[in-house]
Amino acid sequence: MAVKQREIEIKGARVHNLKNVSLTIPHNQFVVITGLSGSGKSSLAFDTLFAEGQRRYVESLSSYARQFLGRFDKPDVDYIKGISPAIAIEQKVISNNPRSTVGTATEIYDYLKVLFARIGKTYDEETGQEVKKHSVTDVVNFITSFKNDEKYLILAPWRLKEGISTKKSVEILLSQGYTRVFVNNELVDLTEAKTIKHVTDKSFIVIDRLKHNLADEDYLSRVADSVQTAFYEGFGDAVVFQIDSKKYSSFTNRFELNGISYIEPTINFFSFNNPYGACQSCEGYGSIIGIDPNLVVPDKTKSVFDSGIAPWKGEKMSEWKDNLIRHAEKYKFPIHRPYAELTKSEIDLLWKGNKDIWGINNFFEFLQQNSYKIQYRIMQSRYRGKTLCPDCRGTRLRKETNLVKIDGYCLSDFILMPVTDLKNTFEKLKLDKYQKEIAERLLLEIKNRITYLDEVGLGYLTLNRQSGTLSGGESQRINLATSLGSSLVGIHVYFR
């Protein structure tokens, strides 16, 4: 029986500055390689140990897989024993791709997309009502709650196609095998078409007449077929009419509410790297070339009165400042308070203005309208730069994604939270039984990866943070958290 190797044995390492170095390194311990610059620390750790661990793992793959991975040269060493597949984590920026974020680099965002596509609920922005579409199963489940022997009708709204008269529609229905319609709460035989003057909102095609009987083996199959036909004939709508109680129950398989259609959530709907989900204003970059607030208000310790608004200087442009000062008392705007101390509502008033106050946005609209004059074009260009997209708040996603929520949170809320707050939010997330069953595995992966990010000291970052803005140390810790979250065991990790 072979004895398990408990250490890495290296003999005769001669890579770069190494001169026949031989040593042993214990497994499952934190080992630090120190020495003077140029003494061969990186040559030993990365060019010898990591390179050989990576090479041996690739050599274990099939020849088909190896052709896509390239060739790995064997390091200059007599032999190495007890080495495992290896991961190298260096202090360098993950990616300079403007579309790469902390969320995508750690794969947390990928899991969040699937989570919202699977269990997210869409709500109307004004009423707060949930937007639902019904399936055949939903209607069948509703019918199974009826009392035994209860009589009911499965109906489809009777809608005339453009250019077709009521008489012609009756002929078409008869040719399709339908014999009755339900008009103004009464069954009408289609052969008596003369009694039907015109089709109204209370006119239905009778798809089936049934008596509730679960003891019949073929009963539910017949119900399901009839409901499916009702959805087809009703252009997405079906109605169940209970004869004794004269109760109508309407169903639709269209994703809409109160006549308004909504986008049905899919994974691509939540992807800013896909044209379908990206914000249409910034195309998924989170920023646009527009008026940069930091250029407009370069010194936020100044007030409006002290010329804190840079473009409102000079004899001509100071008219905008004077306008605000004249109406400040009426709207209780603090003209002497530093910009940095203004409340959100006060900043909104300053930028958006109202019927009396000319806001900063109005000022730049004025410049745009007069851009045929060179002096206005020059002034406008002074304050243009890369700025946060106003439509998506920098989240890169189209506005409609904010209507899809889980426990009151939309995806934008999650990616704008610091990781520590996100971790606490997921611990307290309230889901119904159906959502828990669907999302159990997803939630486990998300929580694990968020926890590792927090534990490596990156709890202050948001998932929306662009990868290219991270420091080398932050990038290294993100790589570490990603490796820990992958659930690999028996791997040697090398840090530089």
C-alpha positions, 0 to 999 in steps of 0.5 A: 500500500502506497504511503500518502505524500505529506510534503513536497520534495524538490531536488535540483531546481535550476530555473532562472536564478536558482542553482540546484536548490533542493528542499521539502515543503510541508503540505497543509501549512502556510509557507512564506518564501523570503529573500533578497531581490533577485534571489529566486523567490518567484522562480521557485514559487511560480516558475517551478512549483506552480508551473509544474503543478499546472503542467501535470494537471493539464497532462492528466487531461485527454489529448482532445482537451489539451489541444485547446490549452497549449503546451506547458514546458517542464521546469528545469528541475531533477524531480518534484514529488508530492505536488498538487494542481495549483492556483496562482494569485498575483497582485494585479488588476483583474481586468481592464474591460469596462464591462467587468465588475466585482460581481462578474469577476466573482461569478456572484452576478451570474447567480443573481441573474438566474435567481431573479429570472427564476423566482423574481416577481414583477410588480406594477410601478404605480399600483404595486400589484403583482403581474402574473400569467396563468398556465393551464395547470393554474386553471386546472388547480383552480377547478379542482377546488370546486365541490363535487358535481358542481356544473361550470362552463369553460369559455373563451372570449368571442372576439371578431377579427378585423373585417369579419362580420358576426354572421361570418364569425358564426359560420366559422365557429360552426365549421370548427365544431362549436355549437353554442356561445354564451351571451349576456349570461345565456346559452345561445345555439349557434344555429339560431344566429339571427338572435345574435345582433353583435358581439360584446364584451359579455360574449363567449365561445363555449369550449366545454360544459362540465360537471366536477367529478374527480373520480373520473380518470379522464376528467382532468385530462379533458379539463386541461385540453379544454382550457388550452383550447380556450386560451387559443380561441381567446387569444390568450384569455380563458374564463371559467363560469360557475353556473350555480353561483353565476361567478366568472373567473378570468385567466390570461396566459399573457404577461400583462396587468390591466391591459399593460404588457410587461417583459417576462423575466429571463436570464438575458433580461438581467444581463448588461452584457446583452443588448436585451438587458443593457440600459439603452442610454449607456448601452451597459457601461453605467456611464455616459458622456454628459455634463459632469457634476464634478466639473460644474461644482468643482469646490463643494465647500462653496455655496451658490451665493459664493459662486460654487456653480462654476458656469454661473460666473461672468456678467451674462451667465450670472443671470442664472445665479441671480434668478435662484437667489431671487426665488430662494426664500420662496422655496426655502433654498439655502443659498449660503450653505455649502453644496456638500451640505445640501440635502437631496431635495435641495440638490434636486431643486438646484439641478432640475429647477421648477416653474420659477427657478432656472436649474442647472439642467435648464442652463445646459439645455439653453446652451444646447439650443444655442450651440450654433454660437461658438461661445456656447459650444465652447462653454458646453464642452468645458463641463462635459465628461464621463458621468453616471448614467441618469437612467440606470444610476450606474447599474448598467441595466434597463429600467424595467428590471427594477420592476422585478423584485425578491422580498422588495429588492430589485437586482439594482438594490443588491449590486449597489449594496456594500458586500457586508450589507448584502450578506446581512440582507441575504441572511434575512431574505424572506421567501415563500415555499415555492421560492425556497424550493427553486432557489435553494442551491442558488442561495447557497452559492451566493451566500458562500461567495459573498461570505468569502468576499467579506472574510477577505476584507472586501466588505466595503466593495459593491458588486457594481464596482468596475474591476479596472478601478481596483487596486492590486491588493483588492484584485488579489483578494477577489481572486482568493475569494473566487478560488475559495468559493469554487469548493476545490480541495487539495489545491496548492495556492501561490501568492505573489 
